[in-house]
């Protein structure tokens, strides 16, 4: 069965410091991996995705994520956090060999960036 | 351009009533998804349409839930005989291409359903 784990409910970081939001997954076949961000009272917005190729993918707003197949992880990173990065972040996965079109989302990690 | 829109944004209903939630995807988007999101949780997949065809309804929790997309554009999620446990945020998302699962999804603002 497919699953996504975001082990941290909340991540606190000071502005200007690097941030990491963790995600691990379990799928059948090769994974398609996504990060989405949700700001208050708004829908989810796409940040970045890993399909194939280079393990380090770059996305919107200076975010990047590293795919690690051996650790089945896809952690979201940013070298220097901004207060405006404070939001709810969701990791999502879709396996290539599972039936249907289900995308599985993690429970979310709330990021607080303190000025 | 216009994003995904959903209506109503808020719906309060009494237990036992039927509700219909509407999703208007981005123009030209082939794929349409419905999700349910409980407070403090990630979106939970309900169903998927490719054009007007409902290709996956494995996430619909029971037969009180149904969805349609008759002309391959606007979609309606209907919940019959609502129960309090149906209270949640219902989100719609669309994607520009068909069954390619590597495409990112564009989410609407959601409909907050409260069943009293």
gemmi code that builds the backbone of each chain (N, CA, C; Angstrom):
import gemmi

chains = {
    "A": [
        ("UNK", (0.841, -1.193, 0.000), (0.000, 0.000, 0.000), (0.881, 1.249, 0.000)),
        ("UNK", (0.360, 2.291, -0.615), (1.099, 3.546, -0.637), (0.932, 4.285, 0.681)),
        ("UNK", (1.982, 4.970, 1.082), (1.874, 5.791, 2.286), (2.920, 6.889, 2.247)),
        ("UNK", (2.632, 7.952, 2.962), (3.549, 9.068, 3.106), (3.603, 9.433, 4.582)),
        ("UNK", (4.802, 9.659, 5.076), (4.965, 10.070, 6.465), (5.707, 11.394, 6.531)),
        ("UNK", (5.126, 12.311, 7.257), (5.805, 13.559, 7.587), (5.960, 13.529, 9.104)),
        ("UNK", (7.136, 13.175, 9.572), (7.310, 12.863, 10.994), (7.185, 14.051, 11.934)),
        ("UNK", (7.284, 15.242, 11.417), (7.214, 16.439, 12.257), (5.907, 17.185, 12.018)),
        ("UNK", (5.160, 17.383, 13.097), (3.954, 18.197, 12.971), (4.306, 19.658, 12.720)),
        ("UNK", (5.410, 20.084, 13.295), (5.783, 21.493, 13.238), (7.299, 21.615, 13.180)),
        ("UNK", (7.766, 22.572, 12.401), (9.187, 22.896, 12.322), (9.335, 24.387, 12.587)),
        ("UNK", (10.226, 24.711, 13.504), (10.505, 26.118, 13.828), (11.919, 26.452, 13.395)),
        ("UNK", (12.062, 27.589, 12.726), (13.387, 28.000, 12.263), (13.459, 29.531, 12.284)),
        ("UNK", (14.645, 30.034, 12.516), (14.841, 31.478, 12.506), (15.051, 31.967, 11.077)),
        ("UNK", (14.567, 33.158, 10.808), (14.747, 33.738, 9.480), (16.230, 33.790, 9.124)),
        ("UNK", (16.525, 33.392, 7.893), (17.911, 33.403, 7.431), (18.617, 32.074, 7.615)),
        ("UNK", (18.057, 31.219, 8.466), (18.643, 29.900, 8.671), (18.106, 28.913, 7.634)),
        ("UNK", (18.861, 27.831, 7.393), (18.342, 26.810, 6.472), (17.189, 26.046, 7.112)),
        ("UNK", (16.291, 25.562, 6.270), (15.171, 24.776, 6.779), (15.095, 23.436, 6.054)),
        ("UNK", (14.590, 22.442, 6.773), (14.326, 21.123, 6.207), (12.989, 20.640, 6.726)),
        ("UNK", (12.143, 20.198, 5.821), (10.878, 19.561, 6.178), (10.951, 18.132, 5.647)),
        ("UNK", (10.768, 17.164, 6.537), (11.049, 15.777, 6.192), (9.832, 15.049, 5.620)),
        ("UNK", (10.134, 14.096, 4.727), (9.089, 13.270, 4.126), (9.687, 11.923, 3.777)),
        ("UNK", (9.021, 10.845, 4.174), (9.383, 9.516, 3.718), (8.147, 8.872, 3.113)),
        ("UNK", (8.362, 7.889, 2.242), (7.239, 7.350, 1.481), (7.387, 5.846, 1.307)),
        ("UNK", (6.281, 5.226, 0.919), (6.275, 3.816, 0.549), (5.313, 3.646, -0.617)),
        ("UNK", (5.827, 3.124, -1.743), (4.980, 2.891, -2.922), (5.408, 1.606, -3.623)),
        ("UNK", (4.545, 1.138, -4.505), (4.890, 0.067, -5.420), (5.447, 0.688, -6.685)),
        ("UNK", (6.588, 0.199, -7.131), (7.185, 0.766, -8.321), (7.923, 2.055, -8.019)),
        ("UNK", (8.219, 2.773, -9.073), (8.934, 4.036, -8.904), (7.974, 5.130, -8.461)),
        ("UNK", (8.453, 6.013, -7.615), (7.554, 7.050, -7.103), (7.557, 8.319, -7.936)),
        ("UNK", (6.407, 8.943, -8.000), (6.315, 10.335, -8.401), (6.068, 11.116, -7.111)),
        ("UNK", (6.903, 12.086, -6.812), (6.872, 12.768, -5.525), (6.627, 14.257, -5.715)),
        ("UNK", (5.841, 14.820, -4.828), (5.428, 16.215, -4.935), (5.497, 16.889, -3.562)),
        ("UNK", (5.732, 18.197, -3.589), (5.541, 19.051, -2.427), (4.545, 20.151, -2.794)),
        ("UNK", (3.601, 20.357, -1.872), (2.624, 21.433, -2.000), (2.676, 22.287, -0.730)),
        ("UNK", (2.299, 23.559, -0.879), (2.245, 24.469, 0.258), (0.829, 25.035, 0.357)),
        ("UNK", (0.377, 25.204, 1.586), (-0.959, 25.759, 1.815), (-0.859, 26.956, 2.741)),
        ("UNK", (-1.283, 28.101, 2.233), (-1.362, 29.303, 3.050), (-2.771, 29.411, 3.632)),
        ("UNK", (-2.942, 30.131, 4.726), (-4.255, 30.215, 5.373), (-5.361, 30.626, 4.411)),
        ("UNK", (-6.466, 29.901, 4.485), (-7.663, 30.209, 3.699), (-7.433, 30.139, 2.190)),
        ("UNK", (-6.462, 29.354, 1.772), (-6.205, 29.206, 0.349), (-6.037, 27.729, 0.017)),
        ("UNK", (-6.129, 27.421, -1.261), (-5.918, 26.050, -1.703), (-4.444, 25.696, -1.701)),
        ("UNK", (-4.169, 24.428, -1.909), (-2.787, 23.973, -1.979), (-2.136, 24.483, -3.265)),
        ("UNK", (-0.866, 24.858, -3.155), (-0.112, 25.313, -4.321), (1.082, 24.394, -4.548)),
        ("UNK", (1.300, 24.036, -5.793), (2.416, 23.181, -6.159), (3.740, 23.902, -5.950)),
        ("UNK", (4.715, 23.184, -5.360), (6.060, 23.723, -5.173), (7.070, 23.079, -6.121)),
        ("UNK", (7.119, 21.742, -6.104), (8.074, 21.033, -6.937), (7.702, 19.567, -7.022)),
        ("UNK", (8.374, 18.857, -7.950), (8.108, 17.435, -8.113), (9.365, 16.711, -8.560)),
        ("UNK", (9.398, 15.420, -8.225), (10.429, 14.522, -8.726), (9.741, 13.440, -9.547)),
        ("UNK", (10.207, 13.306, -10.785), (9.679, 12.238, -11.648), (10.787, 11.251, -11.963)),
        ("UNK", (11.879, 11.760, -12.478), (13.024, 10.925, -12.801), (14.218, 11.846, -12.980)),
        ("UNK", (15.414, 11.253, -13.063), (16.587, 12.066, -13.352), (17.317, 12.530, -12.110)),
        ("UNK", (17.793, 13.746, -12.140), (18.603, 14.319, -11.070), (17.867, 14.235, -9.736)),
        ("UNK", (18.571, 13.754, -8.725), (17.930, 13.565, -7.425), (17.599, 14.874, -6.727)),
        ("UNK", (18.251, 15.947, -7.094), (17.971, 17.258, -6.498), (17.087, 18.045, -7.463)),
        ("UNK", (15.900, 18.360, -7.003), (14.985, 19.118, -7.845), (14.760, 20.492, -7.233)),
        ("UNK", (14.653, 21.474, -8.089), (14.432, 22.851, -7.642), (13.030, 23.279, -8.025)),
        ("UNK", (12.428, 24.081, -7.136), (11.067, 24.496, -7.380), (10.868, 25.978, -7.127)),
        ("UNK", (9.630, 26.301, -6.810), (9.240, 27.698, -6.626), (9.790, 28.261, -5.326)),
        ("UNK", (9.939, 29.614, -5.306), (10.281, 30.357, -4.092), (11.600, 29.921, -3.453)),
        ("UNK", (12.516, 29.365, -4.245), (13.817, 28.981, -3.727), (13.873, 27.648, -3.027)),
        ("UNK", (12.768, 26.919, -3.039), (12.753, 25.592, -2.420), (13.388, 24.541, -3.323)),
        ("UNK", (13.932, 23.529, -2.707), (14.465, 22.380, -3.413), (14.189, 21.138, -2.580)),
        ("UNK", (14.295, 19.984, -3.217), (14.070, 18.734, -2.498), (15.009, 17.683, -3.059)),
        ("UNK", (15.429, 16.796, -2.171), (16.361, 15.749, -2.570), (15.702, 14.386, -2.476)),
        ("UNK", (15.673, 13.689, -3.593), (15.138, 12.334, -3.639), (16.242, 11.359, -3.235)),
        ("UNK", (15.964, 10.513, -2.256), (16.904, 9.498, -1.813), (16.206, 8.151, -1.874)),
        ("UNK", (16.535, 7.372, -2.899), (15.820, 6.110, -3.119), (16.098, 5.096, -2.013)),
        ("UNK", (17.329, 5.032, -1.565), (17.682, 4.025, -0.558), (17.007, 4.303, 0.782)),
        ("UNK", (16.815, 5.578, 1.078), (16.148, 5.943, 2.330), (14.664, 6.228, 2.120)),
        ("UNK", (14.191, 6.071, 0.916), (12.796, 6.382, 0.540), (12.365, 7.717, 1.145)),
        ("UNK", (13.175, 8.732, 0.879), (12.881, 10.058, 1.437), (12.868, 11.108, 0.344)),
        ("UNK", (12.193, 12.205, 0.640), (12.089, 13.329, -0.286), (11.950, 14.588, 0.570)),
        ("UNK", (13.016, 14.973, 1.217), (12.983, 16.096, 2.156), (13.006, 17.428, 1.420)),
        ("UNK", (12.210, 18.351, 1.901), (12.133, 19.701, 1.339), (13.147, 20.590, 2.054)),
        ("UNK", (13.856, 21.404, 1.279), (14.896, 22.243, 1.868), (14.870, 23.637, 1.269)),
        ("UNK", (15.421, 24.559, 2.056), (15.644, 25.916, 1.562), (16.860, 26.471, 2.296)),
        ("UNK", (17.811, 27.053, 1.585), (19.052, 27.499, 2.225), (18.853, 28.609, 3.244)),
        ("UNK", (17.875, 29.503, 2.993), (17.695, 30.654, 3.867), (16.198, 30.943, 4.002)),
        ("UNK", (15.655, 30.681, 5.166), (14.207, 30.805, 5.365), (13.773, 32.266, 5.469)),
        ("UNK", (12.549, 32.503, 4.991), (11.907, 33.812, 5.105), (10.670, 33.687, 5.984)),
        ("UNK", (10.329, 34.790, 6.646), (9.109, 34.777, 7.466), (7.903, 34.401, 6.606)),
        ("UNK", (7.909, 34.844, 5.370), (6.791, 34.563, 4.462), (6.705, 33.089, 4.054)),
        ("UNK", (7.700, 32.288, 4.397), (7.642, 30.841, 4.132), (6.759, 30.124, 5.148)),
        ("UNK", (6.375, 30.812, 6.196), (5.534, 30.185, 7.226), (4.215, 29.739, 6.600)),
        ("UNK", (3.940, 28.461, 6.676), (2.760, 27.875, 6.021), (2.710, 26.396, 6.371)),
        ("UNK", (1.736, 25.713, 5.780), (1.568, 24.265, 5.963), (2.070, 23.569, 4.705)),
        ("UNK", (2.948, 22.599, 4.875), (3.583, 21.938, 3.746), (3.166, 20.468, 3.703)),
        ("UNK", (2.793, 20.030, 2.495), (2.357, 18.656, 2.291), (3.260, 17.964, 1.282)),
        ("UNK", (3.676, 16.759, 1.635), (4.376, 15.866, 0.726), (3.345, 14.910, 0.135)),
        ("UNK", (3.497, 14.543, -1.131), (2.542, 13.643, -1.773), (3.288, 12.676, -2.674)),
        ("UNK", (2.704, 11.498, -2.860), (3.354, 10.461, -3.661), (2.337, 9.724, -4.512)),
        ("UNK", (2.786, 9.320, -5.689), (1.981, 8.470, -6.562), (2.924, 7.410, -7.094)),
        ("UNK", (2.589, 6.140, -6.920), (3.419, 5.072, -7.435), (3.056, 4.732, -8.860)),
        ("UNK", (4.010, 4.149, -9.579), (3.779, 3.879, -10.991), (3.079, 2.556, -11.242)),
        ("UNK", (3.050, 1.694, -10.259), (2.485, 0.378, -10.505), (1.243, 0.084, -9.685)),
        ("UNK", (0.761, 1.073, -9.019), (-0.480, 0.863, -8.262), (-1.667, 1.103, -9.173)),
        ("UNK", (-2.736, 0.452, -8.872), (-3.935, 0.673, -9.657), (-4.573, 2.003, -9.344)),
        ("UNK", (-5.307, 2.543, -10.257), (-6.009, 3.784, -10.016), (-5.110, 5.002, -10.160)),
        ("UNK", (-5.660, 6.129, -9.734), (-4.969, 7.396, -9.920), (-4.805, 8.124, -8.601)),
        ("UNK", (-4.681, 7.357, -7.568), (-4.664, 7.924, -6.239), (-3.334, 8.607, -5.958)),
        ("UNK", (-3.392, 9.837, -5.503), (-2.229, 10.523, -4.959), (-2.402, 10.560, -3.450)),
        ("UNK", (-1.384, 10.098, -2.752), (-1.449, 10.045, -1.295), (-0.699, 11.233, -0.715)),
        ("UNK", (-1.354, 11.953, 0.168), (-0.757, 13.115, 0.831), (-0.380, 12.765, 2.263)),
        ("UNK", (0.707, 13.360, 2.721), (1.040, 13.282, 4.132), (0.122, 14.170, 4.954)),
        ("UNK", (0.284, 14.080, 6.266), (-0.590, 14.842, 7.163), (-0.222, 16.320, 7.237)),
        ("UNK", (0.931, 16.662, 6.711), (1.333, 18.064, 6.697), (2.287, 18.408, 7.816)),
        ("UNK", (3.156, 19.379, 7.542), (4.082, 19.923, 8.535), (3.931, 21.431, 8.528)),
        ("UNK", (3.673, 21.979, 9.718), (3.527, 23.424, 9.808), (4.891, 24.035, 10.052)),
        ("UNK", (5.272, 24.948, 9.195), (6.559, 25.634, 9.294), (6.351, 27.024, 9.873)),
        ("UNK", (7.069, 27.318, 10.938), (7.083, 28.660, 11.527), (8.477, 29.245, 11.352)),
        ("UNK", (8.558, 30.373, 10.707), (9.824, 31.073, 10.553), (9.750, 32.348, 11.392)),
        ("UNK", (10.627, 32.440, 12.345), (10.623, 33.565, 13.284), (11.609, 34.632, 12.845)),
        ("UNK", (11.136, 35.869, 12.887), (12.006, 36.998, 12.480), (13.118, 37.235, 13.494)),
    ],
    "B": [
        ("UNK", (-4.715, 33.982, -15.497), (-5.981, 33.368, -15.857), (-6.701, 32.863, -14.624)),
        ("UNK", (-7.946, 32.479, -14.789), (-8.741, 32.028, -13.664), (-8.245, 30.672, -13.195)),
        ("UNK", (-8.280, 30.488, -11.884), (-7.889, 29.209, -11.315), (-9.090, 28.309, -11.155)),
        ("UNK", (-8.915, 27.262, -10.371), (-10.009, 26.350, -10.056), (-10.950, 27.055, -9.078)),
        ("UNK", (-12.226, 27.026, -9.378), (-13.189, 27.619, -8.462), (-14.138, 26.548, -7.930)),
        ("UNK", (-14.591, 26.761, -6.718), (-15.514, 25.829, -6.076), (-16.651, 26.627, -5.446)),
        ("UNK", (-17.826, 26.033, -5.479), (-18.973, 26.674, -4.835), (-19.901, 25.624, -4.247)),
        ("UNK", (-20.568, 25.954, -3.148), (-20.320, 27.158, -2.357), (-19.001, 27.064, -1.595)),
        ("UNK", (-18.522, 28.140, -1.050), (-17.311, 28.091, -0.238), (-17.610, 27.504, 1.137)),
        ("UNK", (-18.799, 27.762, 1.628), (-19.229, 27.226, 2.913), (-20.647, 26.674, 2.761)),
        ("UNK", (-20.862, 25.518, 3.384), (-22.178, 24.910, 3.339), (-22.486, 24.313, 4.699)),
        ("UNK", (-23.584, 24.769, 5.274), (-24.053, 24.201, 6.533), (-25.371, 23.510, 6.239)),
        ("UNK", (-25.491, 22.263, 6.649), (-26.698, 21.511, 6.369), (-27.067, 20.668, 7.579)),
        ("UNK", (-28.274, 20.196, 7.573), (-28.721, 19.336, 8.661), (-28.542, 17.875, 8.277)),
        ("UNK", (-28.302, 17.102, 9.261), (-28.124, 15.665, 9.059), (-29.311, 15.093, 8.289)),
        ("UNK", (-29.001, 14.290, 7.266), (-30.051, 13.663, 6.471), (-30.338, 14.379, 5.157)),
        ("UNK", (-29.860, 15.619, 5.036), (-30.071, 16.364, 3.801), (-29.031, 15.974, 2.757)),
        ("UNK", (-29.372, 16.193, 1.491), (-28.418, 15.979, 0.407), (-27.707, 17.294, 0.102)),
        ("UNK", (-26.436, 17.199, -0.292), (-25.694, 18.400, -0.701), (-24.985, 18.139, -2.025)),
        ("UNK", (-24.830, 19.203, -2.793), (-24.104, 19.124, -4.064), (-23.022, 20.187, -4.054)),
        ("UNK", (-21.810, 19.757, -4.272), (-20.657, 20.642, -4.285), (-20.130, 20.750, -5.709)),
        ("UNK", (-19.832, 21.975, -6.118), (-19.483, 22.202, -7.516), (-18.022, 22.559, -7.660)),
        ("UNK", (-17.427, 22.067, -8.738), (-16.036, 22.395, -9.061), (-15.963, 22.843, -10.515)),
        ("UNK", (-15.338, 23.993, -10.722), (-15.122, 24.509, -12.069), (-13.615, 24.521, -12.307)),
        ("UNK", (-13.098, 23.567, -13.083), (-11.643, 23.465, -13.230), (-11.093, 24.554, -14.152)),
        ("UNK", (-9.795, 24.619, -14.221), (-9.153, 25.527, -15.153), (-9.530, 25.111, -16.577)),
        ("UNK", (-9.843, 26.084, -17.398), (-10.310, 25.792, -18.753), (-9.294, 24.942, -19.515)),
        ("UNK", (-9.789, 23.867, -20.106), (-8.919, 23.004, -20.894), (-8.247, 21.898, -20.119)),
        ("UNK", (-8.363, 21.931, -18.801), (-7.749, 20.867, -18.009), (-8.527, 19.565, -18.176)),
        ("UNK", (-7.784, 18.516, -18.444), (-8.377, 17.222, -18.747), (-8.724, 16.447, -17.480)),
        ("UNK", (-7.819, 16.489, -16.527), (-7.983, 15.680, -15.318), (-8.628, 16.489, -14.204)),
        ("UNK", (-9.476, 15.808, -13.438), (-10.137, 16.461, -12.305), (-10.189, 15.485, -11.144)),
        ("UNK", (-9.814, 15.974, -9.977), (-9.754, 15.165, -8.768), (-10.640, 15.791, -7.689)),
        ("UNK", (-11.216, 14.932, -6.874), (-11.891, 15.373, -5.648), (-11.162, 14.782, -4.450)),
        ("UNK", (-11.003, 15.633, -3.431), (-10.363, 15.220, -2.177), (-11.236, 15.680, -1.009)),
        ("UNK", (-11.061, 15.000, 0.103), (-11.655, 15.429, 1.366), (-10.508, 15.651, 2.342)),
        ("UNK", (-10.566, 16.764, 3.068), (-9.487, 17.093, 3.994), (-10.061, 17.383, 5.362)),
        ("UNK", (-9.742, 16.526, 6.296), (-10.150, 16.758, 7.677), (-9.174, 17.725, 8.322)),
        ("UNK", (-9.617, 18.359, 9.377), (-8.771, 19.325, 10.070), (-7.495, 18.657, 10.576)),
        ("UNK", (-6.361, 19.241, 10.246), (-5.089, 18.702, 10.714), (-4.566, 17.531, 9.913)),
        ("UNK", (-5.206, 17.254, 8.794), (-4.794, 16.128, 7.949), (-4.533, 16.600, 6.525)),
        ("UNK", (-3.866, 15.750, 5.758), (-3.685, 16.034, 4.349), (-4.911, 15.654, 3.549)),
        ("UNK", (-4.994, 16.120, 2.313), (-6.125, 15.736, 1.462), (-6.190, 14.220, 1.269)),
        ("UNK", (-7.414, 13.701, 1.291), (-7.667, 12.276, 1.102), (-8.386, 12.098, -0.235)),
        ("UNK", (-7.795, 11.305, -1.114), (-8.340, 11.115, -2.463), (-9.741, 10.513, -2.405)),
        ("UNK", (-10.632, 11.081, -3.227), (-11.980, 10.534, -3.350), (-12.199, 9.904, -4.727)),
        ("UNK", (-11.978, 10.702, -5.795), (-12.278, 10.209, -7.123), (-11.524, 11.010, -8.164)),
        ("UNK", (-11.428, 10.417, -9.378), (-10.672, 11.037, -10.467), (-11.449, 10.922, -11.777)),
        ("UNK", (-11.448, 12.007, -12.552), (-12.039, 12.031, -13.883), (-10.986, 12.356, -14.929)),
        ("UNK", (-11.067, 11.630, -16.035), (-10.310, 11.966, -17.225), (-11.352, 12.386, -18.269)),
        ("UNK", (-11.377, 13.669, -18.615), (-12.516, 14.221, -19.356), (-13.798, 13.896, -18.589)),
        ("UNK", (-14.775, 13.280, -19.227), (-16.042, 12.997, -18.538), (-16.052, 11.616, -17.898)),
        ("UNK", (-15.018, 10.843, -18.141), (-14.989, 9.477, -17.626), (-14.446, 9.436, -16.197)),
        ("UNK", (-15.213, 8.814, -15.338), (-14.779, 8.621, -13.953), (-13.909, 7.375, -13.913)),
        ("UNK", (-12.613, 7.573, -13.872), (-11.702, 6.444, -14.028), (-11.272, 5.820, -12.707)),
        ("UNK", (-11.520, 6.509, -11.637), (-11.145, 5.942, -10.341), (-12.071, 6.526, -9.284)),
        ("UNK", (-12.844, 5.691, -8.658), (-13.705, 6.151, -7.564), (-13.438, 5.353, -6.303)),
        ("UNK", (-12.239, 4.835, -6.233), (-11.892, 3.943, -5.126), (-11.867, 4.654, -3.773)),
        ("UNK", (-11.755, 5.977, -3.776), (-11.693, 6.699, -2.520), (-13.037, 7.138, -1.968)),
        ("UNK", (-14.095, 6.984, -2.728), (-15.423, 7.352, -2.223), (-15.756, 6.450, -1.043)),
        ("UNK", (-16.080, 7.015, 0.108), (-16.193, 6.197, 1.331), (-17.376, 5.246, 1.356)),
        ("UNK", (-18.459, 5.589, 0.707), (-19.630, 4.694, 0.664), (-20.557, 5.168, -0.459)),
        ("UNK", (-21.669, 4.462, -0.616), (-22.526, 4.761, -1.763), (-23.365, 6.028, -1.586)),
        ("UNK", (-23.212, 6.724, -0.477), (-23.883, 8.029, -0.348), (-23.134, 9.108, -1.135)),
        ("UNK", (-21.897, 8.808, -1.465), (-21.062, 9.751, -2.203), (-21.063, 9.390, -3.691)),
        ("UNK", (-21.258, 10.397, -4.540), (-21.163, 10.186, -5.976), (-20.627, 11.453, -6.625)),
        ("UNK", (-20.107, 11.307, -7.815), (-19.572, 12.459, -8.539), (-19.836, 12.281, -10.017)),
        ("UNK", (-19.938, 13.413, -10.703), (-20.119, 13.369, -12.134), (-19.414, 14.551, -12.785)),
        ("UNK", (-19.147, 14.382, -14.064), (-18.517, 15.437, -14.862), (-19.024, 15.246, -16.297)),
        ("UNK", (-20.291, 15.493, -16.514), (-20.969, 15.047, -17.734), (-20.412, 15.602, -19.040)),
        ("UNK", (-19.873, 16.795, -19.041), (-19.371, 17.370, -20.287), (-17.861, 17.560, -20.250)),
        ("UNK", (-17.233, 16.913, -19.300), (-15.780, 16.978, -19.246), (-15.224, 18.281, -18.732)),
        ("UNK", (-16.072, 19.083, -18.098), (-15.590, 20.340, -17.533), (-16.010, 20.435, -16.066)),
        ("UNK", (-17.136, 21.088, -15.798), (-17.617, 21.243, -14.426), (-17.955, 19.883, -13.833)),
        ("UNK", (-17.648, 19.752, -12.552), (-17.941, 18.501, -11.846), (-18.762, 18.805, -10.600)),
        ("UNK", (-19.586, 17.832, -10.235), (-20.387, 17.940, -9.024), (-20.151, 16.718, -8.157)),
        ("UNK", (-19.860, 16.967, -6.903), (-19.766, 15.910, -5.896), (-21.042, 15.985, -5.061)),
        ("UNK", (-21.766, 14.881, -5.005), (-23.028, 14.846, -4.278), (-22.910, 13.904, -3.099)),
        ("UNK", (-23.374, 14.374, -1.958), (-23.436, 13.542, -0.763), (-24.900, 13.437, -0.364)),
        ("UNK", (-25.411, 12.234, -0.355), (-26.813, 12.007, 0.022), (-26.902, 11.658, 1.500)),
        ("UNK", (-28.026, 12.061, 2.092), (-28.308, 11.704, 3.493), (-27.092, 11.993, 4.367)),
        ("UNK", (-26.685, 13.244, 4.372), (-25.452, 13.621, 5.065), (-25.457, 13.211, 6.530)),
        ("UNK", (-24.269, 12.904, 7.014), (-24.040, 12.550, 8.411), (-22.988, 13.503, 8.966)),
        ("UNK", (-22.959, 13.602, 10.294), (-22.024, 14.526, 10.916), (-20.580, 14.201, 10.560)),
        ("UNK", (-20.270, 12.944, 10.378), (-18.908, 12.548, 10.047), (-18.491, 12.999, 8.645)),
        ("UNK", (-19.454, 13.485, 7.852), (-19.119, 14.004, 6.525), (-18.551, 15.417, 6.600)),
        ("UNK", (-18.632, 16.045, 7.737), (-18.125, 17.416, 7.893), (-16.628, 17.442, 7.629)),
        ("UNK", (-16.219, 18.291, 6.694), (-14.810, 18.371, 6.289), (-14.685, 19.470, 5.245)),
        ("UNK", (-13.444, 19.698, 4.809), (-13.192, 20.549, 3.657), (-13.127, 19.633, 2.437)),
        ("UNK", (-13.888, 19.972, 1.416), (-13.864, 19.193, 0.179), (-13.144, 20.012, -0.877)),
        ("UNK", (-12.093, 19.420, -1.419), (-11.244, 20.150, -2.365), (-11.297, 19.492, -3.737)),
        ("UNK", (-11.243, 20.337, -4.729), (-11.187, 19.899, -6.116), (-9.839, 20.341, -6.692)),
        ("UNK", (-9.300, 19.550, -7.584), (-8.052, 19.907, -8.254), (-8.144, 19.503, -9.712)),
        ("UNK", (-7.465, 20.242, -10.570), (-7.422, 19.866, -11.978), (-5.980, 19.846, -12.462)),
        ("UNK", (-5.795, 19.177, -13.573), (-4.466, 18.990, -14.122), (-4.575, 19.055, -15.628)),
        ("UNK", (-3.575, 19.630, -16.294), (-3.751, 19.931, -17.709), (-3.825, 18.748, -18.656)),
        ("UNK", (-3.187, 17.650, -18.282), (-3.165, 16.537, -19.202), (-3.874, 15.346, -18.614)),
        ("UNK", (-3.907, 14.286, -19.395), (-4.723, 13.142, -19.031), (-4.114, 12.247, -17.997)),
        ("UNK", (-3.951, 11.012, -18.342), (-3.633, 10.031, -17.330), (-2.180, 10.034, -16.915)),
        ("UNK", (-1.400, 10.959, -17.380), (-0.033, 11.085, -16.925), (-0.001, 11.507, -15.479)),
        ("UNK", (0.468, 10.656, -14.646), (0.361, 10.921, -13.221), (1.474, 11.792, -12.695)),
        ("UNK", (2.337, 12.264, -13.584), (3.417, 13.098, -13.122), (3.063, 14.581, -13.140)),
        ("UNK", (1.860, 14.890, -13.556), (1.460, 16.282, -13.635), (1.039, 16.812, -12.270)),
        ("UNK", (1.480, 18.035, -11.978), (1.044, 18.651, -10.737), (-0.425, 19.028, -10.840)),
        ("UNK", (-1.051, 19.150, -9.688), (-2.463, 19.476, -9.629), (-2.642, 20.913, -9.146)),
        ("UNK", (-3.677, 21.552, -9.677), (-4.036, 22.920, -9.304), (-5.301, 22.831, -8.464)),
        ("UNK", (-5.195, 23.296, -7.240), (-6.280, 23.112, -6.287), (-7.188, 24.341, -6.215)),
        ("UNK", (-8.448, 24.066, -5.991), (-9.397, 25.116, -5.683), (-9.358, 25.472, -4.208)),
        ("UNK", (-10.128, 26.506, -3.801), (-10.107, 26.956, -2.409), (-10.854, 26.036, -1.462)),
        ("UNK", (-11.656, 25.137, -2.007), (-12.377, 24.183, -1.169), (-13.763, 24.650, -0.771)),
        ("UNK", (-14.586, 23.681, -0.399), (-15.898, 23.930, 0.203), (-15.869, 23.355, 1.606)),
        ("UNK", (-16.125, 24.220, 2.585), (-16.191, 23.756, 3.971), (-17.608, 23.295, 4.252)),
        ("UNK", (-17.783, 21.996, 4.455), (-19.098, 21.412, 4.733), (-19.234, 21.137, 6.218)),
        ("UNK", (-20.301, 21.635, 6.799), (-20.617, 21.363, 8.195), (-21.992, 20.727, 8.252)),
        ("UNK", (-22.059, 19.553, 8.838), (-23.325, 18.838, 8.985), (-23.725, 18.878, 10.450)),
        ("UNK", (-24.865, 19.499, 10.705), (-25.320, 19.659, 12.098), (-26.142, 18.466, 12.573)),
    ],
}
model = gemmi.Model(1)
for chain_id, residues in chains.items():
    chain = gemmi.Chain(chain_id)
    for i, (resn, *xyz) in enumerate(residues, 1):
        res = gemmi.Residue()
        res.name, res.seqid = resn, gemmi.SeqId(i, " ")
        for name, pos in zip(("N", "CA", "C"), xyz):
            atom = gemmi.Atom()
            atom.name, atom.element = name, gemmi.Element(name[0])
            atom.pos, atom.b_iso = gemmi.Position(*pos), 0.0
            res.add_atom(atom)
        chain.add_residue(res)
    model.add_chain(chain)
structure = gemmi.Structure()
structure.add_model(model)
structure.setup_entities()
